[in-house]
Amino acid sequence: MSSEEFGRYLNNCKRCHMVGIGGVSMSPLAEILHDMGSVVTGSDMCENTAVEELRELGIKITVGHAEKNVAGADYVVRTAAAREDNAEIKAARAQGIPIFERAEAWGYIMRGYKEAICISGVHGKTTTTSMVSHILLEAKVDPTIMIGGTLPAIESGCHVGKGDIIVLESCEYYNSFHNFHPTVAVVLNIDADHLDFFKNIDGIKDSFEKFASLVPPDGHIVCNGDDENTMQSMRRLNRELITFGFGEKTSDNLTETIVRGINVATSGKSPSMDVFYKGKKTCTIKLRIPGVHNLKNALAATAACLEIGISPEAIENGLYDYTGVGRRFEYKGSYNGADVYDDYAHHPQELSALLDAVATIDSYKRVILAFQPHTFSRTKALFSEFVEQLKRPDIVYLSEIYAARENNEVRISSSDLAAKVEGAKNISSFQDLATEIKSIAQSGDIILTVGAGDIFKVGEDLVGESSKSEASDKVARL
């Protein structure tokens, strides 16, 4: 199917059934379709806040997947997690009901906006999309927002605005962002990942090149001028590029940076930089989250917003007000004087950026890392890179690999990683892991629970319910 075909069904049919309606990109889609006059029904495996909010709009939602749920549907939209063996997908196939991917639906819907800002990249998508959202909210343009995390400013991962700008996190996995219609395509970086789908780095470069090629001639391609993989891919388009960066790379195959961060200061929890746009100082950015990688994300957000005419003042204020998004260096509370943070990092480069950021905060004496590898294929493909990063913290614990969508066909486990990292321990039970950390935690420690699975539960065990208000207070003070 395609986004064009989705449009035909949306405009000519009434009832849409959504499989996995409570998902982070499915729930805002359901709200938009409902607002457009469609009769929306849905199902999900469990109750959650999104499901409750959609029910308040009058959308009928069933917990659990069953054949009967698709009865009467004109078409189905499914989350990427709903595979062909899903009972509702099988029933729709048997009844000849068209099935669309969520990306196809978003691709059609974004055509209704004057500006569609699509944030792509192997790393940093959620943070940068959140930063752009903060800037647009500060600019009072009431954007529609779709983020793969919870943004405190909207108390959700989505917002259906009344303005003419939409900003979406845009994922390369299964080439899903090829269904989009960006007027502004942001490419943060290109790196080896999702090698269960892509054959190699060249395949990933080709995918991002195709994505950027979807931008119309009067649109904008914003890309990382400091990243060679990105520039090699983007330059093949023979299009005007808006590059951002710190100007660290000087090789002949990189274009001159148009949006440049200089006077970069990364020490502590409030990094800053001056931003030069087309050779002139435009604004000064100060953040309240640590790390040079977050300055780079802020530079990408700044470049995208400048290109569509957002004021430097809104950029400065929007970025200063940004204090993070759920599971991205998220402060959870403290235990026995140790600060507990949670982060979504699940790739060696993301681990590196996280540990680099922590290293700029000189108030911590020890770094305690509880890491949950994500997918067997990623762990196998990037094994040596993971080992290199896992050697950096003072104390390392590994939980079992979070399988996600995979079976362990490559025969790998967290104990294999632990065997290569001196002093590392593989503890499969979250309860045992939390107990172990409690036995050693002390003032001056930073405890990091890290991974794209459910490792955050260890941090929640450590800090307890009573620390939630404390965490909110600390974020407000940063």
C-alpha positions as CSV (number, residue, x, y, z in Angstrom):
1,M,0.0,0.0,0.0
2,S,1.1,3.7,0.0
3,S,0.2,7.0,1.5
4,E,-1.7,8.0,-1.6
5,E,-3.8,4.9,-1.3
6,F,-4.4,5.6,2.3
7,G,-5.7,9.0,1.3
8,R,-8.2,7.5,-1.0
9,Y,-9.6,5.2,1.8
10,L,-9.5,8.0,4.3
11,N,-11.6,10.3,2.0
12,N,-14.0,7.7,0.8
13,C,-14.5,5.4,3.8
14,K,-15.8,5.9,7.3
15,R,-14.5,3.3,9.7
16,C,-10.8,2.8,10.5
17,H,-9.6,0.1,12.9
18,M,-6.2,0.6,14.5
19,V,-4.2,-2.3,15.8
20,G,-1.9,-1.1,18.6
21,I,-3.8,2.2,19.0
22,G,-2.2,3.0,22.3
23,G,1.3,3.3,20.8
24,V,3.4,6.4,20.8
25,S,2.8,7.3,17.2
26,M,-0.6,5.5,16.9
27,S,-2.5,7.4,19.5
28,P,-2.0,10.9,18.0
29,L,-2.8,9.5,14.6
30,A,-6.1,8.1,16.1
31,E,-6.9,11.6,17.4
32,I,-6.2,13.2,14.1
33,L,-8.3,10.7,12.2
34,H,-11.1,11.2,14.7
35,D,-11.0,15.0,14.3
36,M,-11.2,14.5,10.5
37,G,-14.5,12.7,10.9
38,S,-13.5,9.1,10.7
39,V,-15.1,6.5,12.9
40,V,-12.1,5.1,14.7
41,T,-11.9,1.9,16.7
42,G,-8.9,0.2,18.1
43,S,-7.2,-2.4,20.1
44,D,-4.1,-2.7,22.3
45,M,-2.5,-5.3,24.4
46,C,-2.9,-3.3,27.6
47,E,-4.5,-0.3,29.2
48,N,-2.4,2.9,29.2
49,T,-2.8,6.7,29.5
50,A,-3.2,7.1,25.8
51,V,-6.0,4.5,25.6
52,E,-7.8,6.3,28.4
53,E,-7.5,9.7,26.7
54,L,-8.8,8.3,23.4
55,R,-11.7,6.7,25.1
56,E,-12.6,10.1,26.4
57,L,-13.0,11.3,22.8
58,G,-15.5,8.6,22.2
59,I,-13.2,6.1,20.5
60,K,-14.1,2.4,21.2
61,I,-11.0,0.5,22.3
62,T,-10.6,-3.2,23.1
63,V,-7.8,-4.6,25.3
64,G,-6.4,-7.7,23.6
65,H,-6.4,-8.6,19.9
66,A,-9.2,-10.8,18.4
67,E,-10.6,-11.4,15.0
68,K,-14.0,-9.9,15.9
69,N,-12.4,-6.5,16.5
70,V,-12.0,-5.8,12.8
71,A,-15.6,-6.6,11.9
72,G,-17.1,-3.7,9.9
73,A,-13.8,-1.9,9.3
74,D,-13.3,-0.3,5.9
75,Y,-9.5,-0.3,6.4
76,V,-6.9,-1.1,9.1
77,V,-3.9,0.8,10.3
78,R,-1.3,-1.2,12.3
79,T,1.6,-0.4,14.5
80,A,5.0,-1.8,13.4
81,A,4.8,-4.3,16.2
82,A,1.7,-6.0,14.8
83,R,3.1,-8.7,12.6
84,E,1.3,-11.0,10.1
85,D,0.5,-13.6,12.8
86,N,-1.5,-11.0,14.8
87,A,-5.2,-12.2,15.0
88,E,-6.6,-9.0,13.7
89,I,-4.1,-8.7,10.8
90,K,-4.9,-12.3,9.8
91,A,-8.7,-11.6,10.0
92,A,-8.3,-8.4,7.9
93,R,-6.3,-10.3,5.3
94,A,-8.9,-13.1,5.1
95,Q,-11.8,-10.6,4.7
96,G,-9.9,-8.5,2.1
97,I,-9.7,-5.4,4.3
98,P,-6.8,-3.1,3.2
99,I,-4.0,-2.8,5.8
100,F,-1.9,0.3,6.0
101,E,1.3,0.9,8.0
102,R,1.2,3.8,10.5
103,A,4.0,5.6,8.5
104,E,1.8,5.5,5.4
105,A,-1.0,7.2,7.3
106,W,1.3,9.9,8.7
107,G,2.8,10.4,5.3
108,Y,-0.6,11.3,3.8
109,I,-1.6,13.5,6.8
110,M,1.5,15.6,6.8
111,R,0.6,16.7,3.3
112,G,-2.1,18.9,4.9
113,Y,0.5,21.1,6.7
114,K,2.5,24.0,5.2
115,E,5.7,22.7,6.9
116,A,6.4,19.1,7.7
117,I,9.7,18.9,9.8
118,C,10.9,15.3,9.8
119,I,13.7,14.6,12.2
120,S,15.8,11.5,11.1
121,G,19.1,10.0,12.2
122,V,20.4,6.8,13.8
123,H,20.9,8.7,17.1
124,G,19.3,11.8,18.7
125,K,15.9,11.8,17.0
126,T,13.7,12.0,20.1
127,T,15.8,14.7,21.7
128,T,16.0,16.8,18.6
129,T,12.3,16.5,17.8
130,S,11.6,17.5,21.4
131,M,13.8,20.5,21.0
132,V,12.2,21.6,17.8
133,S,8.8,21.2,19.5
134,H,9.9,23.4,22.4
135,I,11.0,26.1,20.0
136,L,7.8,26.0,18.0
137,L,5.7,26.1,21.2
138,E,7.7,29.1,22.3
139,A,7.0,30.7,18.9
140,K,3.3,30.3,19.6
141,V,2.7,28.5,16.2
142,D,0.7,25.6,17.9
143,P,2.4,22.7,16.0
144,T,1.3,19.2,15.7
145,I,3.9,17.0,17.4
146,M,4.8,13.3,17.3
147,I,7.7,12.2,19.5
148,G,9.0,8.8,20.6
149,G,9.0,9.8,24.3
150,T,7.1,11.9,26.9
151,L,7.8,15.6,26.7
152,P,6.9,17.4,29.9
153,A,5.8,20.5,28.1
154,I,2.9,18.7,26.6
155,E,2.7,15.9,29.2
156,S,2.7,13.4,26.3
157,G,4.5,12.2,23.3
158,C,2.1,13.9,21.0
159,H,0.1,17.1,20.5
160,V,-2.5,17.8,17.8
161,G,-2.2,21.5,17.2
162,K,-4.2,24.0,15.2
163,G,-1.2,25.5,13.4
164,D,0.2,24.7,9.9
165,I,3.4,23.0,11.1
166,I,3.9,19.4,12.0
167,V,7.1,17.9,13.5
168,L,7.7,14.2,13.6
169,E,10.4,11.8,14.7
170,S,11.2,9.9,11.5
171,C,12.7,6.4,11.8
172,E,14.8,4.6,9.2
173,Y,13.9,1.1,10.4
174,Y,12.2,-0.9,7.6
175,N,12.5,2.3,5.5
176,S,9.4,3.6,7.2
177,F,10.3,7.3,6.7
178,H,10.2,6.7,2.9
179,N,6.4,7.1,3.3
180,F,6.8,10.6,4.6
181,H,6.5,13.9,2.7
182,P,8.9,16.3,4.4
183,T,9.3,19.9,3.6
184,V,12.2,20.0,6.0
185,A,14.3,16.8,6.3
186,V,16.8,16.8,9.2
187,V,19.5,14.1,9.0
188,L,21.4,14.1,12.4
189,N,23.8,11.2,11.6
190,I,24.2,8.0,9.8
191,D,25.6,5.0,11.6
192,A,25.5,1.2,11.5
193,D,22.4,-0.1,13.2
194,H,19.3,-2.2,12.5
195,L,21.5,-4.7,10.7
196,D,18.7,-7.3,11.0
197,F,17.1,-5.3,8.2
198,F,19.9,-3.3,6.5
199,K,22.6,-5.4,4.9
200,N,25.4,-2.9,5.7
201,I,26.2,0.8,6.1
202,D,25.9,1.4,2.4
203,G,22.3,0.2,2.6
204,I,21.7,2.6,5.5
205,K,23.2,5.5,3.5
206,D,21.0,4.7,0.5
207,S,17.9,4.7,2.8
208,F,18.7,8.2,4.2
209,E,19.5,9.5,0.7
210,K,16.1,8.3,-0.5
211,F,14.4,10.0,2.5
212,A,16.1,13.3,1.8
213,S,15.2,13.1,-1.9
214,L,11.5,13.3,-0.9
215,V,12.0,17.0,0.0
216,P,10.4,19.2,-2.7
217,P,12.6,21.7,-4.6
218,D,11.5,24.6,-2.4
219,G,12.0,22.6,0.8
220,H,15.1,22.3,3.0
221,I,17.6,19.4,3.7
222,V,19.3,20.0,7.0
223,C,22.2,17.7,7.6
224,N,25.2,17.2,9.9
225,G,28.2,18.7,8.2
226,D,30.6,17.1,10.7
227,D,29.4,13.5,10.0
228,E,31.1,11.9,7.0
229,N,28.5,9.2,6.4
230,T,25.8,11.8,6.3
231,M,27.6,14.1,3.9
232,Q,28.7,11.3,1.6
233,S,25.0,10.3,1.4
234,M,23.5,13.8,1.1
235,R,26.0,15.2,-1.5
236,R,24.9,12.5,-3.9
237,L,21.6,14.3,-4.2
238,N,23.2,17.3,-5.9
239,R,20.9,19.5,-3.9
240,E,21.4,22.6,-1.8
241,L,22.2,21.5,1.7
242,I,21.9,23.4,5.0
243,T,24.7,21.9,7.0
244,F,25.1,22.3,10.8
245,G,28.1,21.5,13.0
246,F,31.1,22.7,14.9
247,G,33.3,22.8,11.8
248,E,35.5,20.1,13.3
249,K,36.0,18.3,9.9
250,T,38.0,20.1,7.3
251,S,38.3,17.4,4.6
252,D,37.5,18.4,1.0
253,N,34.4,16.2,0.8
254,L,32.5,18.3,3.4
255,T,30.6,21.5,2.6
256,E,31.2,24.6,4.6
257,T,29.0,24.7,7.6
258,I,26.1,27.2,7.2
259,V,24.8,26.9,10.8
260,R,27.8,26.7,13.1
261,G,28.3,26.5,16.8
262,I,31.3,28.3,18.1
263,N,32.6,29.2,21.6
264,V,31.3,25.8,22.7
265,A,31.4,25.2,26.4
266,T,30.5,21.7,27.6
267,S,31.5,21.6,31.2
268,G,28.8,20.8,33.8
269,K,25.0,20.5,33.3
270,S,24.6,23.8,31.3
271,P,26.5,23.6,28.0
272,S,26.4,26.6,25.8
273,M,27.5,28.0,22.4
274,D,27.1,30.9,20.0
275,V,25.3,30.2,16.8
276,F,26.4,31.7,13.5
277,Y,24.0,31.5,10.6
278,K,25.3,32.2,7.1
279,G,28.4,33.9,8.6
280,K,26.6,36.1,11.2
281,K,26.0,35.6,14.9
282,T,22.4,34.9,15.3
283,C,21.8,33.7,18.9
284,T,23.4,32.2,22.0
285,I,22.2,28.8,23.1
286,K,22.3,27.7,26.7
287,L,20.9,24.3,27.7
288,R,19.9,22.7,31.0
289,I,20.9,19.2,29.9
290,P,24.6,18.1,29.7
291,G,26.7,16.8,26.8
292,V,28.2,18.0,23.6
293,H,25.9,15.7,21.7
294,N,22.9,17.7,23.0
295,L,24.5,20.9,21.8
296,K,24.8,19.2,18.4
297,N,21.1,18.2,18.6
298,A,20.2,21.8,19.6
299,L,22.2,23.1,16.6
300,A,20.2,20.8,14.3
301,A,16.9,22.1,15.8
302,T,18.1,25.7,15.4
303,A,19.0,25.2,11.8
304,A,15.6,23.6,10.9
305,C,13.7,26.4,12.7
306,L,15.8,29.2,11.2
307,E,15.1,27.9,7.7
308,I,11.3,28.2,8.2
309,G,11.6,31.7,9.7
310,I,11.3,31.1,13.4
311,S,12.9,34.0,15.4
312,P,16.2,33.7,17.2
313,E,14.5,34.8,20.4
314,A,12.1,31.9,20.3
315,I,15.0,29.5,19.6
316,E,17.0,30.8,22.6
317,N,14.0,30.7,25.0
318,G,12.6,27.4,23.7
319,L,15.9,25.6,24.1
320,Y,16.6,27.1,27.5
321,D,13.2,25.9,28.7
322,Y,13.9,22.4,27.5
323,T,14.9,20.1,30.4
324,G,14.7,16.8,28.7
325,V,12.4,14.1,27.5
326,G,11.4,10.8,29.2
327,R,14.2,8.3,29.3
328,R,16.9,10.7,27.9
329,F,19.2,11.3,30.9
330,E,16.1,11.5,33.0
331,Y,16.6,12.2,36.7
332,K,14.7,9.6,38.7
333,G,15.7,10.5,42.2
334,S,18.3,9.4,44.7
335,Y,19.3,6.4,46.8
336,N,21.6,6.6,49.8
337,G,23.0,9.9,48.5
338,A,23.6,8.6,44.9
339,D,21.8,10.3,42.0
340,V,19.8,7.9,39.8
341,Y,19.3,8.7,36.0
342,D,17.7,6.7,33.3
343,D,18.6,6.8,29.6
344,Y,17.4,5.1,26.4
345,A,20.9,4.6,24.9
346,H,21.1,1.2,23.2
347,H,23.8,1.7,20.6
348,P,27.6,2.0,21.3
349,Q,27.6,5.6,20.0
350,E,24.7,6.5,22.2
351,L,26.5,4.9,25.2
352,S,29.6,6.9,24.3
353,A,27.7,10.2,24.1
354,L,26.0,9.5,27.5
355,L,29.2,8.6,29.3
356,D,31.0,11.6,27.7
357,A,28.2,13.8,29.1
358,V,28.5,12.3,32.5
359,A,32.3,12.9,32.4
360,T,31.7,16.7,32.1
361,I,30.0,16.7,35.5
362,D,32.9,16.7,37.9
363,S,30.7,16.3,41.1
364,Y,30.5,12.5,40.7
365,K,33.2,10.2,42.1
366,R,31.9,6.9,40.6
367,V,29.8,5.9,37.7
368,I,27.6,2.8,38.2
369,L,26.1,1.5,35.0
370,A,23.2,-1.0,34.8
371,F,22.9,-1.8,31.1
372,Q,20.4,-3.9,29.2
373,P,21.4,-4.7,25.7
374,H,18.6,-4.3,23.1
375,T,18.1,-7.1,20.5
376,F,20.3,-10.1,19.9
377,S,21.3,-8.9,16.4
378,R,22.5,-5.5,17.5
379,T,24.5,-7.0,20.4
380,K,26.1,-9.5,18.0
381,A,26.8,-7.0,15.2
382,L,28.3,-4.3,17.4
383,F,29.8,-6.5,20.1
384,S,33.3,-5.1,20.2
385,E,32.0,-1.5,20.2
386,F,29.8,-2.3,23.2
387,V,32.7,-3.9,25.0
388,E,34.8,-0.7,24.4
389,Q,32.1,1.5,26.0
390,L,31.3,-0.9,28.8
391,K,34.9,-0.7,30.0
392,R,34.5,3.0,30.8
393,P,32.3,3.1,33.9
394,D,33.7,2.3,37.4
395,I,31.1,-0.4,38.0
396,V,29.1,-2.3,35.4
397,Y,26.1,-4.6,35.7
398,L,24.5,-6.3,32.7
399,S,20.9,-7.6,32.6
400,E,19.7,-10.1,30.1
401,I,19.3,-8.9,26.5
402,Y,15.9,-7.4,25.7
403,A,14.7,-9.5,22.8
404,A,12.1,-7.1,21.5
405,R,11.0,-8.5,18.1
406,E,13.7,-11.2,17.8
407,N,14.5,-14.8,18.6
408,N,18.1,-15.6,19.7
409,E,19.2,-17.1,16.4
410,V,22.7,-15.7,16.8
411,R,23.3,-17.4,20.1
412,I,24.5,-14.5,22.2
413,S,23.9,-13.4,25.8
414,S,24.8,-10.7,28.2
415,S,27.2,-13.1,29.9
416,D,29.3,-12.9,26.7
417,L,29.7,-9.1,27.2
418,A,30.4,-9.5,30.9
419,A,33.2,-11.9,30.2
420,K,35.0,-9.3,28.1
421,V,34.6,-6.4,30.7
422,E,36.8,-6.7,33.8
423,G,34.7,-6.7,36.9
424,A,31.3,-6.7,35.1
425,K,28.5,-8.8,36.5
426,N,25.6,-10.3,34.6
427,I,22.5,-10.3,36.8
428,S,19.4,-11.5,35.1
429,S,16.8,-10.6,37.8
430,F,15.9,-6.9,38.1
431,Q,15.2,-7.4,41.8
432,D,18.6,-8.9,42.4
433,L,20.2,-6.2,40.3
434,A,18.5,-3.5,42.4
435,T,19.5,-5.2,45.6
436,E,23.2,-5.4,44.4
437,I,23.3,-1.7,43.6
438,K,21.7,-0.8,46.9
439,S,24.5,-2.6,48.7
440,I,27.2,-0.4,47.2
441,A,25.5,2.9,46.4
442,Q,26.9,5.9,48.3
443,S,27.1,9.7,48.2
444,G,29.1,10.9,45.2
445,D,27.8,8.1,42.9
446,I,25.8,8.5,39.7
447,I,23.7,5.4,38.9
448,L,22.7,5.0,35.3
449,T,20.0,2.5,34.2
450,V,20.5,2.3,30.4
451,G,18.8,0.6,27.5
452,A,15.7,0.7,25.2
453,G,13.9,-2.1,27.1
454,D,12.5,-2.1,30.6
455,I,15.7,-1.6,32.6
456,F,14.2,1.7,33.9
457,K,12.3,-0.5,36.5
458,V,15.6,-1.0,38.3
459,G,15.9,2.7,38.9
460,E,12.3,3.0,40.0
461,D,13.0,0.2,42.5
462,L,16.0,2.2,43.8
463,V,14.3,5.5,44.2
464,G,10.7,4.4,45.1
465,E,7.5,6.3,44.6
466,S,8.4,8.9,47.2
467,S,11.2,10.3,45.0
468,K,9.1,11.2,42.0
469,S,8.3,14.7,43.4
470,E,12.0,15.1,44.3
471,A,12.9,14.3,40.7
472,S,10.5,16.9,39.4
473,D,11.8,19.5,41.8
474,K,15.4,18.8,40.7
475,V,14.6,19.1,37.0
476,A,12.9,22.5,37.7
477,R,16.0,23.7,39.5
478,L,18.5,22.8,36.7
